[in-house]
Amino acid sequence: MKIYKLPEEVSVSICRYTRDSKLFTLSKDFICQVERPGFSTVEDIRVPKGFKTNLASVPRLFWPLIGPFGKWTMAAGVHDYLYDKECVNKFTRKEADLVFYEAMRYHHVNIITAKVMYYMVRLFGKGSYK
């Protein structure tokens, strides 16, 4: 996977938090552009306004090391969308996880942190993939 475009951050202006559902709702669309291995075109992943995400669902125990927010926030939003049954882009779970990893690296997340987060979704994300 190669990432060509991804907004820098999810800010308050793009996301609002709903305490009772513990989810964030996007208040505007954002686009991530990727090139899949074996494809010669760049594909837009448009994460739509109104999409609900928990961003990085890191267990609270690990927040001192990797919190739910950081340079990986946009990558987590795209990843949650690719896992969602409403996603119009058809990515396998492995492809979605690779987009997550590459999007983190695109935002200069430390390689060790990116790999740890990638392997965590590989190990524990199966039940969330639709």
DRENLO-55528 format. One line per field, with one value per residue: x, y, z of N, C-alpha, C in turn; residue number from 1; residue in one letter; chain. Coordinates in Angstrom, 2 decimals. Layout:
N
n.X <- [X, ...]
n.Y <- [Y, ...]
n.Z <- [Z, ...]
ca.X <- [X, ...]
ca.Y <- [Y, ...]
ca.Z <- [Z, ...]
c.X <- [X, ...]
c.Y <- [Y, ...]
c.Z <- [Z, ...]
i <- [NUM, ...]
aa <- [A, ...]
ch <- [A, ...]
This chain:
130
n.X <- [0.84, 0.43, 0.28, -1.10, -2.40, -3.66, -5.54, -4.06, -4.91, -7.54, -9.60, -11.33, -13.17, -13.81, -14.75, -16.99, -17.58, -19.50, -20.48, -22.15, -22.25, -19.63, -18.35, -16.98, -18.21, -17.98, -17.92, -17.55, -16.68, -13.68, -10.77, -8.73, -6.09, -5.02, -2.78, -3.18, -1.26, -0.45, -2.36, -2.76, -3.77, -4.67, -6.67, -9.49, -10.45, -13.21, -14.15, -17.16, -19.11, -20.75, -20.03, -19.42, -16.94, -14.57, -12.09, -8.75, -8.96, -7.69, -6.92, -7.53, -5.54, -3.18, -2.89, -0.90, 1.28, 0.38, -1.98, -5.54, -5.55, -3.45, -0.68, -1.63, -4.35, -5.96, -5.35, -6.51, -9.21, -9.72, -9.15, -11.14, -13.36, -12.85, -13.20, -15.89, -19.25, -20.65, -18.85, -17.89, -15.69, -14.06, -12.13, -9.94, -9.59, -6.88, -5.78, -7.01, -5.82, -3.18, -3.42, -3.94, -1.46, 0.33, -0.78, -0.30, 2.48, 2.75, 1.99, 4.15, 4.36, 6.21, 8.16, 8.22, 6.01, 4.00, 4.21, 3.59, 0.91, -0.19, 0.20, -1.40, -4.01, -4.05, -3.94, -6.15, -8.31, -10.11, -12.80, -14.10, -14.19, -16.22]
n.Y <- [-1.18, 2.22, 5.45, 8.41, 10.74, 12.23, 13.82, 15.98, 15.90, 14.88, 17.23, 19.24, 20.48, 18.66, 16.45, 15.22, 14.35, 11.87, 11.33, 9.37, 7.25, 6.84, 7.38, 9.02, 11.37, 12.10, 15.35, 16.30, 15.15, 13.25, 12.50, 9.78, 8.86, 6.03, 3.61, 0.42, -2.60, -4.08, -2.72, -0.07, 2.40, 5.24, 5.18, 6.71, 6.89, 7.79, 8.96, 9.31, 12.20, 12.09, 9.51, 7.19, 6.62, 5.01, 5.86, 5.30, 2.38, 1.81, -0.10, 1.24, 0.74, 0.82, 3.45, 5.24, 4.59, 4.34, 6.35, 7.02, 9.07, 10.78, 11.05, 9.06, 9.27, 10.01, 7.85, 5.80, 6.50, 6.14, 3.41, 2.33, 2.94, 1.40, -1.10, -1.13, -2.15, -0.46, 0.68, 1.76, 1.19, -1.71, -3.52, -6.06, -7.49, -7.65, -5.83, -3.47, -3.26, -2.88, -0.40, 1.13, 0.86, 2.02, 4.57, 5.54, 5.68, 7.55, 9.79, 10.11, 8.51, 6.89, 4.11, 1.79, 2.11, 2.22, -0.36, -1.93, -1.14, -1.94, -4.77, -5.33, -4.78, -6.74, -9.04, -8.77, -7.60, -9.00, -9.65, -7.24, -6.63, -6.22]
n.Z <- [0.00, -0.73, 0.50, -0.66, 0.00, 2.90, 5.33, 7.82, 10.56, 12.78, 13.84, 16.29, 14.72, 12.77, 14.02, 16.47, 19.84, 21.40, 24.46, 25.73, 23.89, 23.47, 21.10, 18.22, 15.92, 12.56, 11.30, 8.83, 5.52, 4.82, 2.85, 1.96, -0.02, -1.73, -3.13, -4.19, -3.97, -7.06, -8.49, -10.80, -10.40, -8.38, -5.55, -4.13, -0.79, 0.67, 3.61, 5.06, 6.08, 9.18, 9.77, 12.34, 14.75, 16.92, 16.87, 17.73, 19.32, 21.94, 24.74, 27.98, 29.90, 28.43, 27.67, 28.74, 27.15, 24.44, 23.48, 22.83, 21.02, 18.72, 16.47, 14.93, 14.66, 12.34, 10.69, 12.17, 11.97, 9.20, 9.04, 10.75, 9.17, 6.86, 7.95, 8.39, 7.59, 5.93, 4.25, 1.07, -0.43, -1.28, 0.63, 1.72, 4.99, 5.67, 3.81, 4.73, 7.23, 6.42, 5.16, 7.42, 8.79, 6.86, 6.66, 9.20, 9.13, 7.11, 8.47, 10.07, 12.36, 14.81, 13.84, 15.42, 17.16, 15.19, 14.11, 16.36, 16.81, 14.37, 14.47, 16.64, 15.67, 13.73, 15.29, 17.08, 15.76, 14.18, 14.96, 14.66, 11.99, 9.17]
ca.X <- [0.00, 1.11, -0.65, -0.78, -3.01, -4.44, -5.50, -3.11, -5.45, -8.96, -9.71, -12.67, -14.06, -14.19, -15.20, -17.58, -17.62, -20.76, -20.05, -22.95, -21.93, -18.17, -17.95, -16.80, -18.97, -17.34, -18.82, -17.33, -15.96, -12.26, -10.32, -7.41, -5.79, -4.10, -2.53, -3.04, -0.30, -1.05, -3.25, -1.98, -4.47, -4.82, -8.07, -9.95, -11.30, -13.91, -14.80, -18.25, -19.69, -21.72, -19.47, -19.09, -15.71, -13.97, -10.69, -7.88, -9.57, -6.59, -7.37, -7.10, -4.30, -2.03, -2.89, 0.38, 2.19, -0.28, -3.32, -6.51, -5.30, -2.05, -0.41, -2.33, -5.80, -6.57, -5.18, -7.51, -10.52, -9.80, -9.17, -12.48, -14.28, -12.61, -13.74, -17.34, -20.05, -21.14, -17.73, -18.11, -14.43, -13.97, -10.79, -9.88, -9.14, -5.43, -5.54, -7.41, -4.78, -2.00, -3.72, -3.74, -0.02, 0.94, -1.28, 0.45, 3.84, 2.58, 1.93, 5.41, 4.30, 7.41, 8.00, 7.92, 4.62, 3.15, 4.21, 2.84, -0.51, -0.56, 0.08, -2.55, -5.23, -3.98, -4.24, -7.40, -9.32, -10.97, -14.21, -14.67, -14.25, -17.55]
ca.Y <- [0.00, 3.51, 6.52, 9.62, 11.92, 11.99, 15.05, 15.94, 15.52, 15.06, 18.31, 19.43, 20.91, 17.52, 15.33, 15.54, 13.20, 11.59, 10.66, 8.20, 6.14, 6.75, 7.43, 10.31, 11.46, 13.05, 16.44, 16.51, 14.08, 13.41, 11.56, 9.16, 8.29, 4.89, 2.75, -0.97, -3.39, -4.75, -1.79, 1.05, 3.65, 5.71, 5.05, 7.57, 6.36, 8.95, 8.66, 10.29, 12.96, 11.28, 8.21, 7.08, 5.88, 5.16, 6.21, 4.19, 1.72, 1.30, -0.30, 2.32, 0.31, 1.15, 4.86, 5.93, 4.26, 4.66, 6.83, 6.93, 10.17, 11.04, 11.15, 7.93, 9.47, 9.92, 6.46, 5.00, 6.80, 5.45, 1.97, 1.99, 3.00, 0.23, -2.27, -0.98, -2.77, 0.59, 1.15, 1.48, 0.63, -3.10, -3.90, -7.20, -7.09, -7.45, -4.56, -2.39, -3.16, -2.28, 1.03, 1.69, 0.96, 2.99, 5.90, 5.97, 6.05, 8.78, 10.86, 10.08, 7.76, 6.09, 2.79, 0.78, 2.33, 1.82, -1.83, -2.47, -0.92, -2.80, -6.16, -5.43, -4.94, -8.05, -10.07, -8.62, -6.88, -9.85, -9.58, -5.95, -6.52, -6.62]
ca.Z <- [0.00, -0.70, 0.81, -1.40, 0.61, 4.11, 6.12, 8.92, 11.86, 13.06, 14.82, 16.84, 13.64, 11.91, 14.83, 17.76, 20.74, 22.07, 25.69, 26.04, 23.01, 23.43, 19.71, 17.57, 14.68, 11.66, 10.90, 7.39, 4.83, 4.51, 1.83, 2.00, -1.33, -1.63, -4.29, -3.75, -4.74, -8.21, -9.18, -11.33, -10.15, -7.00, -5.16, -3.04, 0.27, 1.21, 4.88, 4.97, 7.19, 9.93, 10.16, 13.76, 14.97, 18.25, 16.55, 18.14, 20.48, 22.76, 26.13, 28.88, 30.54, 27.59, 27.31, 28.98, 26.05, 23.17, 23.81, 21.73, 20.09, 18.43, 15.04, 14.29, 14.73, 11.00, 10.24, 12.88, 11.39, 7.90, 9.33, 11.24, 8.02, 6.00, 8.65, 8.53, 6.51, 5.04, 3.42, -0.35, -0.95, -0.85, 1.04, 2.62, 6.33, 5.63, 3.11, 5.63, 8.25, 5.78, 5.00, 8.77, 9.02, 5.95, 7.01, 10.39, 8.70, 6.33, 9.47, 10.83, 13.61, 15.02, 13.21, 16.44, 17.54, 14.06, 14.01, 17.50, 16.56, 13.24, 14.91, 17.55, 14.87, 13.07, 16.28, 17.80, 15.02, 13.34, 15.35, 14.28, 10.53, 8.65]
c.X <- [0.88, 0.03, -0.19, -1.33, -3.80, -4.38, -4.60, -3.70, -6.96, -9.01, -11.12, -13.64, -14.51, -14.85, -15.88, -17.78, -18.98, -20.43, -20.83, -22.62, -20.42, -17.65, -17.75, -17.58, -18.29, -18.34, -18.54, -16.55, -14.46, -11.84, -8.91, -7.19, -4.73, -3.92, -2.32, -1.98, -1.02, -2.04, -2.42, -2.64, -4.51, -6.31, -8.38, -10.78, -11.93, -14.64, -15.89, -18.60, -20.74, -21.19, -19.08, -17.88, -15.26, -12.50, -9.81, -8.44, -8.49, -7.13, -6.73, -5.77, -3.06, -1.94, -1.59, 1.40, 1.64, -1.71, -4.27, -6.33, -3.80, -1.88, -1.17, -3.84, -6.48, -6.48, -6.24, -8.91, -10.73, -9.94, -10.56, -13.49, -14.09, -13.12, -15.27, -18.08, -20.58, -20.06, -17.98, -16.85, -14.32, -12.50, -10.89, -9.44, -7.64, -5.08, -5.89, -6.36, -3.49, -2.20, -3.49, -2.25, 0.62, 0.47, -0.59, 1.85, 3.80, 2.57, 3.10, 5.27, 5.57, 7.18, 7.66, 6.46, 3.68, 3.09, 3.42, 1.34, -1.01, -0.76, -1.07, -3.85, -5.22, -4.39, -5.67, -8.54, -10.33, -12.46, -14.89, -14.85, -15.59, -17.47]
c.Y <- [1.23, 4.57, 7.77, 10.88, 11.47, 13.28, 14.88, 15.48, 15.63, 16.12, 18.38, 19.80, 19.76, 16.41, 15.83, 14.25, 13.08, 10.73, 9.36, 7.01, 5.91, 6.69, 8.87, 10.27, 12.49, 14.11, 16.90, 15.34, 14.33, 12.28, 11.07, 8.54, 7.20, 4.24, 1.35, -1.68, -4.12, -3.90, -0.61, 2.40, 3.98, 5.71, 6.00, 6.77, 7.60, 8.51, 9.73, 11.00, 12.07, 9.93, 8.24, 6.16, 6.03, 5.57, 5.05, 3.58, 1.01, 1.09, 0.74, 1.99, 0.75, 2.63, 5.59, 5.69, 4.71, 5.07, 6.70, 8.03, 10.34, 11.20, 10.08, 8.14, 9.35, 8.50, 5.57, 5.24, 6.11, 3.95, 1.55, 1.98, 1.77, -1.06, -2.26, -1.57, -1.74, 1.12, 0.76, 0.94, -0.79, -3.48, -5.15, -6.68, -6.81, -6.13, -3.37, -2.17, -2.55, -0.79, 1.74, 1.90, 2.05, 4.42, 6.42, 6.43, 7.34, 9.99, 10.81, 9.46, 6.91, 4.67, 1.71, 0.90, 1.87, 0.30, -2.46, -2.32, -1.79, -4.25, -6.35, -5.56, -6.26, -9.14, -9.99, -7.97, -7.72, -9.72, -8.27, -5.79, -7.03, -6.97]
c.Z <- [0.00, -0.47, 0.07, -0.75, 1.82, 4.92, 7.34, 10.23, 11.88, 14.14, 15.34, 15.73, 12.75, 12.72, 16.11, 18.55, 21.39, 23.29, 25.95, 25.13, 22.92, 22.00, 19.26, 16.27, 13.80, 11.22, 9.47, 6.82, 4.90, 3.59, 2.14, 0.62, -1.18, -2.99, -3.76, -4.58, -5.88, -8.99, -9.65, -11.09, -8.66, -6.69, -4.01, -2.06, 0.91, 2.48, 5.05, 6.27, 7.86, 10.34, 11.63, 13.94, 16.42, 18.12, 17.00, 19.42, 21.28, 24.17, 27.05, 29.59, 29.77, 27.21, 27.65, 27.85, 24.70, 23.50, 22.63, 20.69, 19.90, 16.93, 14.25, 14.20, 13.36, 10.46, 10.89, 12.32, 10.06, 8.13, 9.83, 10.08, 7.12, 6.63, 8.67, 7.33, 5.53, 4.09, 1.96, -1.02, -0.41, -0.63, 1.89, 3.99, 6.32, 4.92, 4.01, 6.71, 7.68, 5.52, 6.34, 9.03, 8.15, 6.25, 8.27, 9.99, 7.89, 7.27, 10.44, 12.21, 13.66, 14.52, 14.23, 16.89, 16.44, 13.94, 15.15, 17.25, 15.41, 13.71, 15.90, 16.75, 14.12, 14.05, 16.82, 17.02, 14.27, 13.67, 14.95, 12.78, 10.02, 7.20]
i <- [1, 2, 3, 4, 5, 6, 7, 8, 9, 10, 11, 12, 13, 14, 15, 16, 17, 18, 19, 20, 21, 22, 23, 24, 25, 26, 27, 28, 29, 30, 31, 32, 33, 34, 35, 36, 37, 38, 39, 40, 41, 42, 43, 44, 45, 46, 47, 48, 49, 50, 51, 52, 53, 54, 55, 56, 57, 58, 59, 60, 61, 62, 63, 64, 65, 66, 67, 68, 69, 70, 71, 72, 73, 74, 75, 76, 77, 78, 79, 80, 81, 82, 83, 84, 85, 86, 87, 88, 89, 90, 91, 92, 93, 94, 95, 96, 97, 98, 99, 100, 101, 102, 103, 104, 105, 106, 107, 108, 109, 110, 111, 112, 113, 114, 115, 116, 117, 118, 119, 120, 121, 122, 123, 124, 125, 126, 127, 128, 129, 130]
aa <- [M, K, I, Y, K, L, P, E, E, V, S, V, S, I, C, R, Y, T, R, D, S, K, L, F, T, L, S, K, D, F, I, C, Q, V, E, R, P, G, F, S, T, V, E, D, I, R, V, P, K, G, F, K, T, N, L, A, S, V, P, R, L, F, W, P, L, I, G, P, F, G, K, W, T, M, A, A, G, V, H, D, Y, L, Y, D, K, E, C, V, N, K, F, T, R, K, E, A, D, L, V, F, Y, E, A, M, R, Y, H, H, V, N, I, I, T, A, K, V, M, Y, Y, M, V, R, L, F, G, K, G, S, Y, K]
ch <- [A, A, A, A, A, A, A, A, A, A, A, A, A, A, A, A, A, A, A, A, A, A, A, A, A, A, A, A, A, A, A, A, A, A, A, A, A, A, A, A, A, A, A, A, A, A, A, A, A, A, A, A, A, A, A, A, A, A, A, A, A, A, A, A, A, A, A, A, A, A, A, A, A, A, A, A, A, A, A, A, A, A, A, A, A, A, A, A, A, A, A, A, A, A, A, A, A, A, A, A, A, A, A, A, A, A, A, A, A, A, A, A, A, A, A, A, A, A, A, A, A, A, A, A, A, A, A, A, A, A]
